[in-house]
Amino acid sequence: MAAATCVYFLSKLSAISYQLSAISYQLSANALRARYANSYLPPKNYSYFKQCPLARHPVLSSD
């Protein structure tokens, strides 16, 4: 009977450790997602006006 209860508690401990590892994996994945979500910064000379096709128009562009 003692061996059966020992095996039962060991299985419970392994299930708890599995759940804890899954929770820690989720937390680390969320932390990485939050870390790299706002990491992209455009270049300093980036301008939406430079990408506008009317800005390169020969008549409409002033330069």
N, C-alpha and C positions, 0 to 999 in steps of 0.2 A: 504494500500500500504506500509505503514511503517513496518507493521508486516512481510510482504513478503520479503522486503529487509533485515530486521533483521534476518529472518530465512536463507536467502541466504548467508549473510555474516557469520553467525554462521556455516553454512555447509562448507563454504570455509575455515574458521579457523580450523574446525575439520579435514578437509582434509589435510591442511598444517601441523597441529600438528601430524597427522598420518604419513605423509611423513618424518617429522623430526625425529620421533621416529624410523621409519624404517632405516633411515640413521645412527642414533646413534647406533642402534643395529648392523648394518653392520660394523661400525667403531670399536665397542667394540669386535666383533667377529674377525675382522682382527687383532686387537691388541693382543687378546689372542692367535691367531694362530701364530703370529710372536713371541710372548713371549715364547711359548712352543715348537716352531719348533726346536730350537737349544739347548734345555735344557738337552738333554740326553748326558751325558759324560760317556765313558766306565770306568771301574775301573782302578786304577793306575797300577796294575800288569797284565793288559790285554795284551795279545800278540797273534798275528795271528799264530806265530810259535807253540804255545802251542796247538792250535786247529788243526794244520796240522796233519793228521794221520801218515805221514812219520816221524814226530818228535818222535813218540812213537814206531817206528819200532825197533825190537830188534837188527837188524844188522846195520841199517842206523843211529840209534841214538848213539851218542858218550858216553853218560853217562850210 
